[in-house]
Amino acid sequence: MTTTKSAREIAETYFTAWESGEFDTVRDLLADDVDFVGALGTASGVEEALAGLKGLGRVLERIDVKVRVAEGDEVITWFELCTSIAPPAPTANWMHVEDGRITRIRVTFDPRGLLAGFGG
């Protein structure tokens, strides 16, 4: 018998893997045609999405999850994005899961601290 992970479990695994730099695990969770839109940019496809996550991963210290809400294939995670270059950024992440893979991600937060930290 095969057990399929719930969208909530996939989101939990995604954040844990991203925080610990396990990008092979992140890749396995993303659909090939994943669509990402966030405060710092957009990405179409798994390679662009991974590049963005790795870029932010260079300054990521931790992801402090406050709450995660899941309904069917939709998951919203509210967390503080803690980096080495800016104060913690309260962040909302919505993702949609289909067939065990993340197909869409939308992220919103105030990017001013990170932009200043990146020198931009």
Protein Blocks (a to p, Z undefined) as FASTA:
>chain_A
ZZdddfklmmmmmmmmmmnopaklmmmmpcfklccddfkbccedjklmmmmmmmmmmmom
bdcdfbdcdehjbccdddddddfkbccdddddddddeehiafbdcddddfklmmmmnoZZ
